[in-house]
Amino acid sequence: VVATAPVAEPLAAAASPAPAAVKAPSKDLVPAWLPPDLACGLCGSVSAVRGEPHGVVCRRRRKNNVLGGCGQGVCWACMETRPRAEFGMVRTTKDEFESLEESAWWMHERCMEPADLRAYFGGEKELARARAAADAAEAEEAAKASGSSGARKEKSKTAAVDPSEAAKEKVRAMSVKELKAYLTRNGKSHAECVEKSDLLAKALEVAATAAPEIPPGPAWMPVGMTCRLCTKPVAKECGGVICRRRRSDGSIGGCGEGICWRCMKRAPRESFGQVRTTKEEFESLEEEAWWMHEGCFADGDYKDYFGESEPEDFYRRRTKADQEWEWEADETRPTTMGSIMQRQG
């Protein structure tokens, strides 16, 4: 008898193992809790407490032993917060689901057949009451949202009125001298006013129609404001300056137009004038910074800006005293293209 060698057991295949299938809730889970390691089908979260279910699975075993539901797991947070338009009205809670023990089940409203809805709520009447309650809750949420929006609009309207009311309150607190100065500043005569009450009444009329007071400090262009020359809105904070100055007597100078830094640098001198500044020097002057077009200067502005008397040729250009003026290369004209920094000397 010829002995034969024992047949060796086949070696395990060296090929890499097949990828593990994505876990799905077991169909044998009764009731259908969402296992702690399975993600919510809506937000993707898993249980925050090790070993504890964190929601339920859309599933019901009907009387004919047929499974209903899509099998998607839903965590308790999504069950509570998802809007009805997205999720439907059929909800449950951990306490309710737990109290029903082995008979507990839940499905999305969209996964339910009419018989499932009746069985879940306990009958046609109960289903109708549940729908009415869901409709009422939805209407209440819509009313709250509408009320919140209305409150924001009302607050916005109130804020828009506040500057005028604030101006009136400021006027009411003024002395006789301040009231006279206020009227003069706004181009109103007070010669006919005999008593303080006359001055106050006239000042309140002015305050009711006057533009809101310009805030103190440097007039930077806000984001979105359009440059007067290139007509492009500035995209960044401090992207240019506004032609404006608050003088020591309280009067406001300037046309209020904004000029971006690119145009400030490149605008032709013949049309724009020689008064220029840069972002760096404007910023360095902090609260004292101001700038205006050459054509917006009034008496006294040149000396305050440059720290020296106004040259004759500048005055003629500013006042259009000589329509045929030409730029004069003399020693009286500033040598730095109107740098605001000359004031610092």
Helices and strands as residue ranges (DSSP letters): E 55-57, E 60-61, E 67-68, E 73-75, H 76-81, H 84-87, H 94-99, G 101-103, G 109-111, H 114-121, H 124-172, H 176-185, H 196-209, E 240-242, E 245-246, E 252-253, E 258-260, H 261-266, H 269-272, H 279-284, G 286-288, G 294-296, H 301-306, H 312-319, G 340-344
